[in-house]
Amino acid sequence: MIQVTSFLLGIAAAWAVPTLGRVIRPLLVEAAVAGMAVFDETKRVVAEQMETIEDMAAEARVRREETLAATNGHYADEDVSDAEDVVEDQPPRASARRRGEAATRRRPA
């Protein structure tokens, strides 16, 4: 025997699935298009930021090279001459004296 309810549910499912497919497919396609647009925009923004960072790094390298060239490869402060006067007035540090004493002890007699 055929159940009328089951038969009608089967007919309704056979009609509903293709109908829903026709409605849902365009929605899924639009969602995919929106996702691709967001991905492309994100990629563009990241590329711009990377370019900005690379520009800043290149500018920093140029400034560093200019500084090294101006100081003959040594970093120098303007107050170095004052600091050297103070250092000359102080006795040598103990570590420097120890190194000197150790060097004289190691010499063969």
C-alpha positions in Angstrom: 0.0 0.0 0.0 1.1 3.5 -0.7 1.1 6.0 2.0 -0.4 9.2 0.7 1.5 11.4 3.2 4.9 9.9 2.2 4.0 10.2 -1.5 3.1 13.9 -1.2 6.3 14.6 0.8 8.4 13.0 -1.9 6.7 15.0 -4.6 7.2 18.2 -2.5 10.9 17.4 -2.0 11.4 16.7 -5.7 9.8 20.1 -6.5 11.5 22.1 -3.6 15.2 21.0 -4.1 15.6 22.4 -7.6 13.6 25.5 -6.7 15.8 26.2 -3.7 18.9 25.5 -5.8 17.8 28.2 -8.3 17.3 30.7 -5.4 20.3 29.7 -3.3 22.9 29.5 -6.2 22.8 33.3 -7.0 23.2 34.0 -3.3 26.2 31.7 -3.0 27.8 33.3 -6.1 27.3 36.8 -4.7 28.8 35.7 -1.4 31.8 34.3 -3.3 32.2 37.6 -5.3 32.1 39.6 -2.1 34.7 37.3 -0.5 37.0 37.7 -3.5 36.6 41.5 -3.4 37.5 41.6 0.3 40.5 39.4 -0.3 41.7 41.6 -3.2 41.2 44.8 -1.2 43.1 43.3 1.8 45.9 42.2 -0.5 46.1 45.7 -2.0 46.2 47.4 1.5 48.9 45.0 2.7 51.0 45.6 -0.4 50.8 49.4 0.1 51.8 49.1 3.8 54.7 46.8 2.9 55.9 49.4 0.3 55.7 52.1 3.0 57.7 50.0 5.4 60.3 49.3 2.7 60.6 53.0 1.9 61.1 53.8 5.6 63.8 51.1 5.8 65.6 52.4 2.7 65.5 56.0 4.1 66.9 54.8 7.4 69.7 52.9 5.6 70.6 56.0 3.6 70.7 58.2 6.8 72.8 55.6 8.6 75.3 55.5 5.7 75.4 59.3 5.7 76.1 59.4 9.4 78.8 56.8 9.1 80.4 58.6 6.2 80.3 61.9 8.1 82.0 60.5 11.2 84.5 58.3 9.3 82.7 55.1 10.5 82.7 56.2 14.2 79.7 57.5 16.1 80.8 60.8 17.8 78.9 63.2 20.1 79.5 66.9 20.1 80.4 66.7 23.8 83.2 64.1 23.3 86.0 66.6 23.9 84.6 67.5 27.3 84.1 63.8 28.2 87.7 63.0 27.2 89.0 65.7 29.6 87.1 64.1 32.5 88.3 60.7 31.6 92.0 61.8 31.5 91.8 63.2 35.0 90.5 59.9 36.4 92.9 57.0 37.3 92.8 54.0 35.1 90.2 51.4 35.9 91.2 48.3 37.8 90.4 46.0 34.9 92.8 47.9 32.6 95.5 47.6 35.3 94.9 43.9 35.7 95.1 43.3 32.0 98.4 45.2 31.9 99.8 43.2 34.9 98.6 39.9 33.4 100.3 40.7 30.1 103.6 41.5 31.9 103.4 38.3 33.9 102.9 36.1 30.8 106.1 37.2 29.1 108.8 34.6 29.2 111.8 35.6 31.5 
